[in-house]
Amino acid sequence: MKQPKKPTLAQKKLIADAGLDPEKWMVRYEDNGYLHIIDKGVLEQREVHIIDKQTGQIVKRPSDGGENIGIAGRASHGDRNMENAPGF
């Protein structure tokens, strides 16, 4: 995943129209229909929201089944099966 970027002026307007403070959010990803934003909060507790560009509404929040990402958005190393790894 790429690093989140500062929103452009058009993206800031879209974020503000969705009822959020643009200064507290960074753009994680943007596609043709949606703007994926991530808050600038504590790394372990970051929230991801997805804004529909057509309606300007938030379509996905962490409490609605959205995702909360951990440190740098990566899975923990405990998820891997290390029994069959070389040297173990």
N, C-alpha and C positions, 0 to 999 in steps of 0.2 A: 504494500500500500504506500502511496506517495504521502509526503507530509501535507498536513492541512495548510491552506493558503489564506491570506487575507481576502475578504470579499471585495469585489469591484463595486463601483457605485450602483450599477444596475442590480447586483446581487444584494447589496445593502438595502435597497428599496424593497426588494422582494421579501427579505427577512423582516423588515419593519412592517410591511403589509400583513405579514403572518402574525403580528403581535409580539415579536421578539426584539430585544435590543441588539442591533447589528454589531455593536462594539464588543459584545460578549461571545460572538460566534465566529468560527472560521469555516471555510469551505473545504469539505473533505473530498467531494466528487460532484460533478455536474454532468447530466446527460440531457437529451432532448426534452424530456418531460419533467424532470425532477432536479432539485438542488439538495444535495446531502450536506448537512452542516453538523459541526461538532462544537460543543462549548469549550471555552478556554479554562474550565475549572480544573480541579485536582485530577491528575492523570488517571488514577485508579477509579474515579467515579465519573468519568466523562459521559455525557449523554449525546446521542445522535438523533437528530430530527431530519425528516425528509419533507420538503415543501414541494407541492404540485405547482408548476409554473403557470398552468392554465387558470387555476382557481385562486392561487395565492394562499391556500390553506395547508396547514400541517397535516400530512396524511399518515405519519408514523411517528410514534413517541415510544420511549423505552417502556412506559407503563402499559402501552397498547400492544405489547409483544415485540417492541423494537429491541434493538440490541444495546447493551452496555458493554463497552470494550474495556479490556484490562490494560495493562501496561503496554503501550505502543500497539495495541490492537492484536497482539499475538496470543496464540494458545500457549498454555503453560507446558513446560517440558515433561510434566508428569503424565501428559496425555499420550506420550509415545511409549511403545512397547520396547523396552531396552534389553529384554532378555535375549533376543536373537541378534543384538548388535555385536559387531566384532570387538573383541577385547573385554567382553563382560562374561 
